[in-house]
Amino acid sequence: PRGGMPYLGAAERLERIASGPERVGVEAVVALVFLPDKSQALDRLRHIATLDVYAAPTAVSLLNQPFHTGPEGLAVLQQLCLEGRVAHAIAKDDLDRIAAVHGWICNEFSLWRPQ
């Protein structure tokens, strides 16, 4: 929300938009990090990251950016990694790379391994 206050229900609406097949979902995911309730934003990003939708890689990327999601974002990614819950192929590959950087092993089939 640029220059304004988010209205009641904004997080739910943004999540619904981001969960759709359209590219506009990426903008909705990015808007989530600007909501004042960071725990709600993290929950929404976590959910979107598990979906097989266009915006899933963006959700993974934002969770990997401490500037936007703090250390909690990395904790969410690590949990998603361990649970194997990311469905979108690109988002899954991105998560595997992030896991390799942090030394996490998501599964035995991961293409990226910690060095």
Secondary structure, 3 states (H helix, E strand, C coil): CCCCCCCCCHHHHHHHHHCCCCCHHHHHHHHHCCCCCHHHHHHHHHHHHHCCCCCHHHHHHHHCCHHHHHHHHHHHHHHHHHHCCCCCHHHHHHHHHHHHHHCCCCCCCCCCCCC
